[in-house]
């Protein structure tokens, strides 16, 4: 379920901002060089390593339902080498050995295709997650180096519009703490209009207080419509979430009629190495949307409630 998120989170942390061109709706992604490696870890986890020169290193521990990402800006990334210390977590010292000549990747927009070198990173990987939730000691890891060239992307804004026969129902809730940490939750369901239940997704995000390592956590699960019940989609006055692992508990959304909403209950999530994180309560702001029509905080432009919103 979470495999697509690995690339999204890593690229989000190592993001090279796209710049708008003179042509409306089009963006330019500058050239970049990314070193990627992967190695199995204990207790059903897998370690994904992504690094870019001058942007640092992201190490992600994933088990299919959760991802914990560790971002170190001070990593040394030069040519085919990666050197980094993750205080309290581990260290890496790797050198890339290619299998053979590079090949071209598939272009995702207009521009020169990526240059991809596959091979093996050799050296040392030492990693132990908080409270020992996973660990690995390895001397090699399969990987690749991707050299990306300038790409121009874009199109008509109408391309992203939601079709009339699709209903996208989303509940978002979030809170920011004084120490700089953040927690958010989202429940969503897409109905195609063909009478089928297209499934429900629950997603939680949390970050640790800023430090020498920035740590970000994601948990996700899918299920049927019983996980996320909205009795009246047109009015969007209430909704209920009944969780399943790695989530637990329930939560209830109620629109108050004055542009605010309550989000109460004992909903929580268990993050590896961190423990239980509450996902509902009086300190959470919340909003409920059907396509682009919203109630609660989202109706007042509460974009910060989106689970994808990150404080970095």
C-alpha positions in Angstrom: 0.0 0.0 0.0 2.7 2.5 1.0 5.3 1.7 -1.7 4.3 4.7 -3.9 4.7 7.0 -0.8 8.4 6.1 -0.5 9.3 8.0 -3.6 6.9 10.8 -2.8 8.2 11.4 0.7 11.9 11.1 -0.3 11.4 13.6 -3.2 9.4 15.9 -1.0 12.2 16.0 1.6 14.9 16.4 -1.1 12.7 18.6 -3.2 14.1 20.9 -5.9 11.4 23.4 -6.3 9.8 23.6 -9.7 9.8 27.1 -11.2 6.9 28.5 -13.3 7.7 29.5 -16.8 6.2 32.3 -18.9 3.6 29.8 -20.3 0.7 29.6 -17.9 0.2 26.2 -16.3 3.7 24.9 -17.1 6.6 24.3 -14.7 10.3 23.6 -15.1 12.1 21.0 -13.0 15.8 21.7 -13.0 18.5 19.0 -13.4 19.4 16.8 -10.4 21.3 13.8 -9.4 19.9 11.2 -7.0 21.6 8.2 -5.4 19.2 5.5 -4.3 19.8 2.2 -2.4 17.6 -0.4 -0.7 18.4 -3.1 1.9 16.2 -5.5 4.0 16.0 -4.8 7.8 14.7 -6.7 10.8 11.1 -7.3 11.9 9.7 -7.0 8.3 11.0 -3.6 7.5 13.0 -2.4 4.5 15.4 0.5 4.4 15.3 2.9 1.5 18.2 5.4 1.1 17.9 8.5 -1.1 20.6 11.2 -1.3 21.3 14.3 -3.4 24.3 16.6 -3.4 23.8 19.8 -1.3 20.4 18.6 -0.2 21.3 15.7 2.2 20.1 12.2 2.9 16.8 10.6 3.6 16.6 7.1 5.1 13.2 5.5 5.2 12.1 2.5 7.2 8.9 0.9 5.7 6.9 -2.1 6.6 3.9 -1.8 4.2 1.7 0.2 6.6 4.1 2.7 8.1 7.0 4.8 6.9 9.5 6.6 9.2 11.8 9.1 7.3 15.0 10.4 8.7 16.4 13.5 7.0 20.0 14.6 7.5 21.0 17.8 5.7 24.7 17.5 6.6 25.3 14.2 4.6 28.2 14.2 2.2 27.0 13.2 -1.3 29.8 13.4 -3.9 29.9 11.5 -7.2 29.0 7.9 -6.3 29.7 8.2 -2.5 27.4 8.8 0.5 28.7 9.5 4.0 26.4 10.5 6.8 25.9 10.2 10.5 22.4 9.9 12.0 22.9 10.8 15.7 21.4 8.1 17.9 20.3 6.1 14.9 23.3 5.0 12.8 25.7 5.9 10.1 26.4 5.2 6.4 29.6 5.1 4.3 28.8 3.9 0.8 30.5 3.9 -2.6 28.7 3.0 -5.9 29.9 0.2 -8.2 28.0 0.2 -11.5 26.9 -3.1 -13.2 27.7 -1.7 -16.6 26.8 1.1 -18.9 24.0 3.5 -18.0 20.6 3.4 -19.8 17.9 5.9 -20.5 14.8 6.1 -18.3 11.3 7.0 -19.4 10.8 10.8 -19.6 7.9 12.0 -17.4 7.5 15.4 -19.1 9.1 17.2 -22.0 12.9 17.0 -22.0 15.9 14.7 -22.2 15.3 11.3 -20.6 16.9 10.4 -17.3 20.3 8.6 -17.3 20.1 5.6 -15.0 23.0 3.6 -13.7 22.2 0.4 -11.7 24.7 -1.4 -9.5 25.7 -2.0 -5.9 26.7 0.4 -3.1 29.5 -1.1 -1.0 30.8 0.0 2.4 28.9 0.1 5.7 25.3 0.6 6.8 24.5 0.7 10.5 21.0 1.5 11.5 18.9 1.0 14.6 15.5 2.6 14.9 14.2 4.1 18.1 13.5 1.5 20.8 14.9 -1.1 18.4 11.8 -1.4 16.2 14.1 -2.4 13.3 17.8 -2.6 12.6 20.3 -3.5 9.9 24.0 -3.9 9.6 25.1 -4.5 6.0 28.2 -4.1 3.8 26.4 -3.7 0.5 23.0 -2.7 -1.0 21.6 -2.8 -4.4 20.8 0.7 -5.9 21.1 3.1 -8.7 22.2 6.7 -9.6 19.6 8.7 -11.5 20.8 11.8 -13.4 17.8 13.9 -14.3 17.9 16.7 -16.9 15.7 19.8 -17.2 12.1 18.9 -17.7 9.1 21.0 -18.6 5.8 19.8 -17.3 2.2 21.2 -17.3 -1.1 21.4 -19.1 -4.5 22.8 -19.0 -5.9 23.4 -15.4 -9.0 21.6 -16.4 -7.0 18.3 -16.6 -7.1 18.2 -12.8 -10.8 18.8 -12.4 -12.8 16.1 -10.7 -15.3 14.5 -13.3 -19.0 15.0 -12.5 -19.6 11.2 -12.0 -16.9 10.9 -9.3 -17.5 11.8 -5.7 -14.3 12.4 -3.6 -15.1 12.5 0.1 -12.3 13.7 2.4 -12.1 14.4 6.1 -8.9 16.2 7.3 -7.9 17.0 10.9 -4.6 18.4 12.3 -2.9 20.0 15.2 0.4 21.8 15.7 2.2 21.6 19.1 4.4 24.4 20.7 7.5 22.3 20.3 7.3 22.4 16.5 5.8 18.9 16.1 2.7 18.3 14.0 0.1 15.6 13.7 -2.6 15.2 11.1 -5.2 12.6 10.0 -7.2 12.1 6.8 -10.0 9.7 5.8 -11.0 9.6 2.2 -13.2 7.7 -0.2 -13.7 7.9 -4.0 -17.1 6.8 -5.4 -17.2 6.3 -9.2 -21.0 6.4 -9.6 -21.1 2.8 -10.9 -22.5 1.5 -7.6 -19.3 -0.1 -6.4 -17.5 0.7 -3.1 -14.1 1.9 -4.3 -12.6 1.6 -0.8 -11.6 3.9 2.0 -8.2 5.1 3.0 -7.0 6.3 6.4 -3.7 8.2 6.5 -1.8 9.8 9.4 1.2 12.0 9.5 3.4 13.2 12.4 6.8 14.9 12.7 9.1 14.9 15.7 10.4 18.3 17.1 13.2 19.7 15.0 16.7 18.5 15.8 19.9 17.3 14.2 17.8 14.7 12.4 14.3 15.7 11.1 12.0 12.7 11.6 8.6 12.3 9.7 6.2 9.5 10.1 3.3 8.2 8.0 0.8 5.4 8.6 -1.8 4.2 6.2 -4.5 1.5 5.8 -7.3 0.8 3.4 -10.7 -0.9 3.9 -14.4 -0.7 3.0 -16.9 2.1 3.5 -17.5 1.1 7.1 -14.3 2.8 8.2 -15.5 6.2 7.2 -19.3 7.0 7.4 -20.8 10.2 6.2 -24.6 10.0 6.7 -25.5 13.1 4.6 -22.9 13.9 1.9 -24.7 17.1 0.7 -24.9 18.8 4.1 -21.7 17.2 5.5 -22.8 17.9 9.0 -21.2 14.8 10.6 -19.0 11.8 10.0 -17.6 8.9 11.9 -14.3 7.0 11.6 -13.9 3.5 12.9 -10.3 2.5 12.7 -8.3 -0.7 12.1 -4.7 -1.5 12.6 -2.2 0.3 12.8 -5.0 2.8 13.9 -7.3 2.2 16.8 -10.4 3.8 18.4 -13.1 5.9 16.8 -13.6 9.6 16.1 -16.7 11.8 15.3 -16.8 15.0 13.2 -19.6 17.5 13.7 -20.0 20.8 11.9 -21.0 23.6 14.3 -22.7 25.9 11.8 -20.4 28.9 12.4 -17.6 27.8 10.1 -16.0 25.6 12.8 -16.2 21.9 13.6 -15.5 19.5 16.4 -13.4 16.3 16.0 -13.6 14.1 19.1 -12.9 10.6 20.2 -10.1 8.2 21.1 -8.7 7.7 17.5 -5.0 7.1 17.6 -2.2 5.4 15.6 0.8 3.4 16.7 4.0 4.6 15.1 7.1 2.3 15.2 9.7 3.6 17.6 7.4 6.3 18.9 4.3 4.7 20.3 0.8 5.9 20.4 -0.2 9.3 18.9 -3.6 10.8 19.4 -5.4 11.8 16.2 -8.6 13.5 17.7 -9.5 15.9 20.4 -10.2 19.6 21.2 -6.9 20.8 19.9 -7.5 19.5 16.4 -9.0 21.5 13.6 -11.1 19.6 11.1 -12.9 19.9 7.8 -15.1 17.6 5.6 -15.2 17.9 1.8 -17.2 16.5 -1.0 -15.1 17.2 -4.1 -14.4 20.9 -3.6 -17.4 21.7 -1.3 -16.3 21.8 2.3 -17.6 22.3 5.8 -15.8 23.0 9.0 -12.3 24.5 9.0 -11.7 23.5 5.3 -14.6 25.8 4.3 -12.5 28.7 5.5 -9.4 27.9 3.5 -7.8 25.6 6.1 -5.3 24.1 3.7 -3.0 23.4 6.6 -5.2 20.5 7.5 -4.1 18.4 4.6 -2.1 15.3 5.6 0.3 16.1 2.9 1.1 19.6 4.4 4.5 19.4 6.1 6.2 22.1 8.1 9.6 21.8 6.3 
